[in-house]
């Protein structure tokens, strides 16, 4: 119940306040013990913080919109409390010791920095995240060998710890159909990096199998100084920057948390199947989020993770991480 009182004319405010309190006491005596009561005192009473009643204190607010919002928060919190507790699953195939060792070694060698492409792949493989088949290559010849082994067509992407976004330096070539195209792509990327006067910023390239279909989503981790690691989920590709359709939760995540995250973004309709497009493997997405959460929780040296895009295929087909970055930081 929300009681709103606006002093008018010669009304005795104290008498009205007492009448409200008497009404609450009478209602409680009649059995309405579980009904919350809030009050709004306008005008000269806007400074009032609460009303004293026998056995309880009624909170007071200066505007009626505020107690309405408070009641909404209370109802939401009660609904959250009434839900069954979530479960934080244990994945027996996690190799957290290897992931931790790689991050600690990188931190000791270079301080706060982005991991190399090789180290990033090793960390993600250690926690069994599903990756697009990928091979690191330092030279054009190695890139050709990798592409031949993966099978054409392939994608060739700049591997660099210095350029955050590969597209800003034209560091991605897609749909390469033969060895000559791979060799040319390597040289084009190398020359483009040299034009930025950062030839030392190119560690090599990563060669990936081309994949098609699926819905692009993303996951990531950022570190909050108060709450620790926060896990993110949203639509992937450029949509994450354009639409900012992202949901965050504090790690560690439970199965209920990831279910709410996936269904909490506006773009969830795309994952359900929209206008002829196949639905996505939501269960695989949720497992990926749980594994990311465990990695962020168990390896405190990780300050940031960016997995974008993740291609989510139809139900039962899983999902694959196509691009990844990990930044390490001192946890002290």
C-alpha positions in Angstrom: 0.0 0.0 0.0 1.2 3.5 -0.9 -0.2 6.3 1.2 0.1 9.8 -0.5 -0.5 12.9 1.6 -0.4 16.5 0.3 -0.9 19.1 3.0 -3.7 21.5 1.9 -4.9 24.7 3.7 -5.2 24.3 7.5 -5.0 20.5 7.6 -3.4 19.2 10.8 -0.4 17.3 9.4 0.3 15.6 12.7 -3.3 14.5 13.0 -3.2 13.0 9.5 0.0 11.3 10.3 -1.5 9.8 13.4 -4.5 8.7 11.5 -2.3 6.9 9.0 -0.4 5.2 11.8 -3.6 4.1 13.5 -5.0 2.7 10.2 -1.8 0.7 9.8 -2.0 -0.7 13.3 -5.7 -1.6 12.9 -5.0 -3.4 9.6 -2.1 -5.3 11.1 -4.4 -6.4 14.0 -7.0 -7.5 11.5 -4.5 -9.9 9.9 -2.8 -7.8 7.1 0.6 -8.6 8.5 2.3 -9.2 5.1 1.3 -6.1 3.3 4.1 -3.6 2.8 3.2 0.1 3.5 5.0 3.1 2.2 4.2 6.8 2.4 4.7 9.9 0.3 4.5 13.3 2.0 4.6 16.2 -0.5 5.1 19.8 0.1 6.4 21.0 3.4 6.7 17.4 4.6 9.1 16.4 1.8 11.9 16.3 4.3 10.2 13.5 6.3 12.2 10.2 6.1 9.9 7.9 8.0 6.8 7.5 10.2 6.9 5.7 13.5 4.2 3.1 14.1 4.0 0.6 16.9 6.1 -2.3 15.8 7.4 -0.9 12.6 8.8 2.2 10.8 7.1 3.3 7.6 9.5 4.8 5.0 8.5 8.1 3.5 9.4 9.6 0.2 9.0 13.1 -1.3 7.6 12.0 -4.7 5.2 9.1 -5.5 7.3 7.8 -8.3 10.1 6.8 -5.9 8.2 4.4 -3.6 6.6 2.8 -6.7 10.1 2.1 -8.0 11.1 0.8 -4.6 8.2 -1.6 -4.5 9.2 -2.8 -8.0 12.7 -3.5 -6.8 11.4 -5.3 -3.7 9.1 -7.5 -5.9 12.0 -8.3 -8.2 14.3 -9.2 -5.4 11.6 -11.4 -3.8 11.1 -13.2 -7.2 14.9 -13.7 -7.5 15.1 -15.1 -3.9 12.3 -17.5 -4.7 14.1 -19.1 -7.6 15.9 -22.4 -7.1 19.7 -21.9 -6.5 21.9 -22.2 -9.6 24.7 -24.7 -10.0 28.3 -23.9 -10.8 29.3 -26.9 -12.9 32.7 -28.5 -12.7 34.3 -29.4 -16.0 36.8 -32.3 -15.5 38.6 -31.5 -18.8 39.9 -28.1 -17.7 43.6 -27.7 -17.6 43.7 -24.6 -15.4 47.3 -25.1 -14.4 48.5 -24.7 -17.9 46.4 -21.6 -18.5 47.7 -20.1 -15.3 51.3 -20.9 -16.1 51.1 -19.3 -19.5 49.5 -16.1 -18.1 52.0 -15.8 -15.3 55.0 -16.3 -17.6 53.7 -13.6 -20.0 53.1 -11.2 -17.1 56.6 -11.8 -15.7 58.1 -11.3 -19.1 56.2 -8.3 -20.4 54.0 -7.0 -17.6 50.5 -5.9 -18.3 50.1 -6.7 -22.0 48.1 -8.7 -24.6 49.1 -12.3 -25.0 50.6 -13.5 -28.3 48.4 -15.4 -30.7 50.1 -18.6 -29.8 49.6 -18.1 -26.0 46.0 -17.1 -26.5 45.3 -20.2 -28.4 47.1 -22.3 -25.8 45.0 -20.8 -23.0 41.7 -21.3 -24.7 42.6 -24.8 -25.6 43.5 -25.5 -22.0 40.0 -24.8 -21.0 38.6 -26.6 -24.0 36.8 -23.7 -25.6 35.6 -24.6 -29.1 37.9 -22.9 -31.6 37.8 -22.6 -35.4 40.6 -24.8 -36.6 43.6 -22.4 -36.4 47.4 -22.5 -37.0 49.9 -19.8 -36.3 52.5 -19.0 -39.0 55.6 -16.7 -38.8 56.4 -16.7 -42.5 54.5 -16.9 -45.8 55.8 -20.4 -46.4 54.5 -21.6 -43.0 51.2 -19.9 -43.8 50.9 -21.9 -47.1 51.7 -25.1 -45.4 49.1 -24.4 -42.7 46.5 -23.5 -45.3 47.2 -26.7 -47.2 46.8 -28.8 -44.1 43.6 -27.0 -43.1 42.1 -27.2 -46.6 41.1 -24.3 -48.8 39.5 -21.8 -48.6 41.1 -20.2 -45.6 41.3 -16.9 -43.8 44.6 -15.2 -42.9 44.7 -12.7 -40.1 47.3 -10.5 -38.6 48.8 -11.9 -35.3 49.9 -8.9 -33.2 50.0 -7.9 -29.6 50.0 -4.2 -30.5 47.2 -3.7 -32.9 44.0 -4.2 -31.0 41.6 -4.3 -34.0 43.0 -6.1 -37.1 40.5 -4.4 -39.4 42.1 -1.0 -38.6 45.3 -2.0 -40.4 43.5 -4.1 -43.0 44.9 -7.2 -41.3 42.3 -9.8 -42.4 41.9 -11.6 -45.7 39.0 -14.0 -46.2 38.1 -16.8 -48.6 41.7 -17.5 -49.9 41.4 -20.4 -52.4 45.0 -21.4 -53.1 48.6 -21.2 -52.0 49.4 -18.1 -54.1 46.5 -16.2 -52.6 47.7 -17.1 -49.1 51.2 -16.0 -49.9 50.0 -12.7 -51.4 47.8 -12.1 -48.3 50.8 -12.6 -46.0 52.9 -10.1 -47.9 50.0 -7.5 -48.2 49.5 -7.7 -44.4 53.2 -7.3 -43.8 53.5 -4.3 -46.0 50.4 -2.7 -44.4 52.0 -3.0 -41.0 55.2 -1.6 -42.3 53.3 1.5 -43.6 52.3 2.1 -40.0 56.0 2.2 -39.1 55.5 -0.8 -36.8 57.1 -3.7 -38.6 58.1 -5.1 -35.2 54.4 -5.3 -34.2 53.7 -8.2 -36.5 54.3 -11.6 -34.8 53.1 -13.5 -37.9 49.6 -14.5 -39.0 47.0 -17.0 -38.0 45.5 -19.2 -40.7 42.0 -20.4 -40.1 39.5 -22.7 -41.9 36.6 -20.7 -43.4 33.3 -21.4 -41.8 29.8 -20.4 -42.9 26.4 -20.1 -41.3 25.6 -19.6 -37.7 24.7 -16.5 -35.7 27.6 -14.2 -34.5 27.7 -13.7 -30.8 30.4 -12.6 -28.4 31.7 -13.2 -24.9 34.3 -11.5 -22.9 35.7 -10.6 -19.5 36.6 -7.3 -17.9 37.9 -6.6 -14.4 36.0 -4.4 -12.0 38.0 -3.1 -9.0 35.2 -3.8 -6.6 33.5 -6.9 -8.0 36.4 -8.6 -9.8 35.9 -10.4 -13.1 32.7 -9.6 -15.0 31.6 -11.9 -17.8 29.9 -10.4 -20.8 27.6 -11.8 -23.5 26.0 -10.2 -26.5 25.6 -10.2 -30.3 28.9 -10.5 -32.0 30.7 -8.9 -34.9 30.3 -5.2 -35.4 26.8 -5.4 -33.8 28.3 -5.4 -30.3 29.7 -1.9 -30.9 26.7 -0.6 -32.9 23.9 -1.9 -30.8 25.7 -2.3 -27.4 23.4 -5.2 -26.7 25.5 -6.8 -24.0 24.7 -8.4 -20.6 27.1 -8.6 -17.7 27.3 -10.9 -14.7 29.8 -11.2 -11.9 31.9 -14.4 -12.0 31.6 -17.2 -11.0 28.5 -17.9 -13.2 25.9 -20.6 -12.4 23.8 -22.4 -15.0 21.0 -20.1 -14.1 23.1 -17.0 -14.6 24.1 -18.0 -18.1 20.6 -18.9 -19.1 19.5 -15.4 -18.0 22.3 -13.7 -19.8 21.6 -15.4 -23.1 17.9 -14.7 -22.9 18.5 -11.2 -21.5 19.9 -9.6 -24.7 17.5 -7.9 -27.1 19.0 -10.0 -29.9 17.9 -13.3 -28.4 15.2 -13.6 -31.1 18.0 -14.2 -33.6 19.1 -17.2 -31.5 15.6 -18.6 -31.5 15.4 -18.5 -35.2 14.1 -15.5 -37.1 12.4 -15.2 -40.5 13.7 -18.5 -41.9 17.1 -18.5 -40.2 17.9 -21.6 -38.2 18.0 -21.2 -34.4 21.3 -21.4 -32.6 22.7 -24.0 -30.2 21.9 -22.1 -27.0 23.2 -25.0 -24.8 26.6 -24.7 -26.5 26.7 -20.9 -26.0 25.8 -21.4 -22.3 28.6 -23.9 -21.8 31.1 -21.6 -23.5 30.1 -18.8 -21.0 30.5 -21.2 -18.1 34.0 -22.2 -19.3 35.0 -18.5 -19.8 33.7 -17.8 -16.2 35.9 -20.6 -14.8 38.9 -19.3 -16.7 38.4 -15.7 -15.4 37.8 -16.9 -11.8 40.7 -19.4 -11.6 43.4 -17.3 -13.4 43.4 -13.9 -11.6 46.2 -12.7 -13.9 43.7 -12.3 -16.7 42.4 -8.8 -16.9 40.5 -8.9 -20.1 39.2 -11.5 -22.6 37.6 -10.7 -25.9 36.0 -13.6 -27.9 34.4 -12.0 -31.0 32.9 -13.3 -33.0 31.7 -16.7 -31.8 29.7 -18.5 -34.5 26.7 -20.3 -33.0 25.4 -23.0 -35.2 22.0 -24.8 -35.2 21.0 -26.9 -32.2 23.4 -29.8 -31.7 26.1 -28.3 -33.9 27.8 -26.3 -31.2 29.6 -23.0 -31.6 33.2 -21.9 -32.5 35.4 -19.0 -31.4 36.7 -17.3 -34.5 38.8 -14.5 -33.0 40.2 -14.1 -29.5 42.4 -11.7 -27.4 43.5 -12.0 -23.8 45.2 -9.3 -21.7 47.1 -10.1 -18.6 47.5 -7.8 -15.6 49.0 -7.9 -12.1 46.5 -9.2 -9.7 48.2 -7.5 -6.7 
